[in-house]
Amino acid sequence: MTRIIAGEWRGHPLPKLTTGSVRPTTDRARTILFDTLRDVTEFSVLDLYSGTGALGFEALSRGASSLVSIDNNRKYIDSQKEWIQKHTKPFKSYVGDVETVLPRLQDKYDLIFADPPYAEGLPAEVLNLIESHSTPDTILVFESARRSDTLLESEIYRLVKQKEVAETRIQIYKADKL
């Protein structure tokens, strides 16, 4: 069972999904990611392709101020809503494709997780939408298959760290040209 690694909800089990092809970020990968990010206190977080919500909920547990979660599977979002009711933090969720939902959002975010299905990657249109929701200090975390050598081509983001954990490649980008 996947659990929150650290913070105020440490040890709390995350929503368990029995349908679909969700691939939650492993405990080890989340530990390495958040150790690399260090402090996410008071960050506004956007979790794209959120699945179980593991990344966003981990950020909230570690002090993030708010979370917006997007996934195209209603069952995943319903599971997240049910889970967050037991925890008190600002949370909004949207069911739909990232390409459809992101244009409707107005806010900018400090931390953006993009963990699309490995076979799909991150389309250029989605990266453009992500850029429109970024501040000069936004951190973008992109997960892909370890065997993928994809680097995001962005006008505003530069790669600052890359980690490989089991079958996952985690790339951390920092906005620097807004």
N, C-alpha and C positions, 0 to 999 in steps of 0.2 A: 504494500500500500504506500502511495506517495504521500509525504507529509511536508509541512512547512519546516524548513531547516533551522531558522533563527528568528529572533525578535519576539514580540509579545505573543505570537501564536505558535511558537516553537512546539513541534510535536503534533500539532493538529492535523488530522488527515485531510487531504484535498479531495475534491469531488472525484468519485470513481465513475468512469464512463465505460459502459460495456458495449456501446454501439459505435459505429463509425471507425475511422482510421486514425483517430487521435494518437499522437506520439508525444506524451508529456516530457518536458525537459527533465532529465534524470536528477536525482538528489545531488549526485557528484558534480554534474555540469552546473546546476544552480549554485552550489557552494563555490565552485571556482569562479563563476560569473560574478556573484555578489562580493566575493573576496577581492576581485579585480576592481569592481565599481566602488568599493569601500562604503561610502555613506550616501544613502538615498533619502535621508531625512528631509521632509517637506517637499519632495519632488512630486510634480503632477505626472502621472504615468499613463501612457497609451499602450495597450496590449493588443496587437493585431494578430489575427489567426489564433485566438486565445485558447481554444480547446478547454482543458481543465481549469485554466486560469492560474496555473502553477507560478508563472513568472510574475504576473501582476499581484497575486495574493502574497507572494514572498516579499515583493517590494513594500506592500502595505504593512506587512508584519514588521518590516525593518524600518518603518517610520515615514514612508511616503504619505503625502497628504491626501491624494485622491487617485482613483483608477477609473479609466474608461476602457472597456473590454469589447472587442468586436470579433464575432465569429459567424460563419454562415450556417451553422448548425444550431437550430433552436434548442435541441436537447442539451447541448453544451452550455448555452447561455442560461437556460432554466436551472441547470445544476449549479452554476456559479451564483445565480440569484438566491437559490435555496441555501447555499453554503454561507454567503455573506450576511444573511439575516442573523446568523449566530454571532457575528462579529460587527462591531460598529465602526465603520469607516466610510467615507464618501465613495460611492461606487455607482457607475452608470454602465449599462450594457446595451449593445445593439446587435440584432440579428440581421445578417446580410453580408454581401460581398464587400470586402474592404474598399474596392473601387467605387461602390455605390454609397457607402456610409460616410467615408472620410470627407467628401465634398460638403456634406450637411453639417459637419462639426465646425465650430468657430474658434475653439481654444487652441492655444499653443501648449506644448508639453516639454517637460524637462528631460524625460526618459521615455523612449519609444522602443518597444519590443516588436520585432518582425520575425516571426517563426512560421513562414508559410510551409505548406506541404513541400517536402524536399523535391519532388518531381516537377513542381511548378516554378520554384524560384521566386524572385521578387521582380515583377514586371516594372519596366521603366515608368509607366503611368502611376503606379503605386509609390515609387520612390519620389516622383514629382509631388504627389499629394502629401507624402511625409514631409518633404521640404517645406511645404506651405504651412505646416503645423509646428514648425521648429522655431526655436529662439537661437540667439548667438551661442548659447551654452548647451544646447540639447545634445544628449547622448543617444545614439541609435545602436541598438544591439540586434544584429542579424544572425540568425541561425540557419545553417545549411548542412548538407551531408558532408562528412569529413572528406570524402573523395572528390567533392566539388572544389574547383579552384576559382570560383566566382568571386570577383571583387566588385563591389557596387561602384558604378560610375556616376558620381554626383558632383554638381557644381559647388555645393556647400559643405559636404562631409568629407573628412579625411580619415583613413583607417589609422587607429592609434594602437590597437592590440588585437591579437588573434590567438585563440586557444583551441586546442583539439582535445576532445574528451570522448573516448569510445568512438561511436560512429558520428559524432557531432562536431561541426566546426562553428565556433562562436567568434564573430567579428564585432569589435566595438569601434564605432565611428564617433567622431566629435564634430559638431558644426563649427565652422570657423570663417565662413564667408557670407554672413548675412548682412 
